[in-house]
Amino acid sequence: MTGPPPTQPEQPPTEALLHEAGFPVDLLTEEQRQVLDELTPQELTLLLDVKSRLDAVGPEVQAHGEIAGGALF
């Protein structure tokens, strides 16, 4: 049986994936958006992984920053 090869589902645009992950893409310049659009799949995966890990420790770091900021300033 022959026919066209099975198609893989299309991945959403990079900007949509970044927005979904919490990146403020709407605040970026057109040049910055173009850089993000040119990321390889591996670079995008790494960026999303780093963002996820930063978010995981965000509240703890933020709480320390507020305490330290109040004590230092």
Secondary structure, 3 states (H helix, E strand, C coil): CCCCCCCCCCCCCHHHHHHHHCCCHHHCCHHHHHHHHCCCHHHHHHHHHHHHHHHHHHHHHHHHHHHHHHHHC
